[in-house]
Amino acid sequence: MKILEFPPGVAELLFGTSIAGCAILVALVVHRMGMILLRRVTVRTVNRVDDLVIEHIARPLRWIFVAIGLSVAERSIALAPWAATLWQQAAGFAVPGLIGWMVIAVIRAANGIVDLRNDISVADNLRARRKRTRIAILTRIAIICVVFVTLAMMLLSIPAIRSVGVTLMASAGLAGLAVGAAAQPALKNLIAGVQLAFTEPIRLDDVVIIGGEWGRIEEIRLTYVVVRIWDDRRLVVPVSKFLEESFENWTRSNAQLLGSIFLYVDPTADVARLRSRAEVLVAANPRWDKRFWNLQVTDMKVDAMELRVLMTAQDASIAFDLRCDIREGLLQYIAAEMPEAIVRRRLQSNAG
């Protein structure tokens, strides 16, 4: 009986491949079983914090298990010198990359936990918006730092790059000045984004007026801010604009707002009667938060008297709808019950 013989080196290659394949398979099975066990445990908990953490770390943890399995299997494989060198080079890239991936996953999980614990859909959401804004900016800064360190560690694993590092460091100062001068606008917005995280002139979901547009802060990045305009357009604004130029923030300390409407009626109109009607309309409107309202004569034109009605609401959106309701109600009342309050033009005759 003839025994099958492999060419030199092929048997070692097949044996090493089999060992590596078995190590990968075992690592994936262990990871899968561990995730199933963890998810069964987290299902019994009330909050979603542990579910969120597992969701973020599951993928990088899978490849970390594979890397550990291959590291254990490597001790049982007799590698040729060139293969051992290649293995060490691959490990020099893979290990920092996996560690950086896991750190980024943990950072994003922490960001998700803060978002989960700070709901901005409630009425009084000032503190929640403040925390979510700060953690969102700091999360992006932390991810950039982790990516930078990870890439540096991966490049330092290459001997050629490590040997020329001293030469590069000597010219880093001059290169930094050149890059800084060329990228001045980007660096300016980047530094402004870091400053924005601590000074907090704006927060997520703040109501602002900038560039003549009314909208809400939808997204805050390191270099720009996305403002969702009332008609669902998106206004992209550089971060530095919020630190260097004036803008209106309607929810800086709280969301409550004082709204106003103006009516122009005949100078002979019965103001007390209109005030009584305005009181009925405001009190009956569910959008009024019952803090304050009044009606006053604020100006006198040639042929008209200016009336201003003030009323309070919980936030800017509700205040806008409340103003529209009261304006419409008073105009209907004037047209139906007080036609004498409609402005009339008077002509003076000098004949005689």
Buried (B, 14 or more C-beta within 10 A) or exposed (E): EEEEEEEEEEEBBEEBEEBBEEBBEBBBEBBEEBBEEBBEEBEEEEEBBBBBBBBBBBEBBBBBBBBBBBBEBBEEBEBEEEBEEEBEEEBBBBBBBBBBBBBBBBBBBBBBBBBEEBEBEEEEBBEBBBBBBBBBBBBBBBBEEBBEBBEEBBBEBEEEEEEEBEEEEEEEEEEEEEEEEEEEEEBBBBBBBBBBBEEBEBBBBBBBBBEEBBBBBBEBBBBBBBBBBEEEEEBEBBBBBBBEEEBEBBBBEEBBBEBEBEBBBBBEBEBEEBBEBBBEBBEEBEBBBEEEBEBEBEEEEEEBBBBBBBBBBBBBBBBBEBBEBBBEBBEEBBEEEBEEBBBEEEEEEEEE
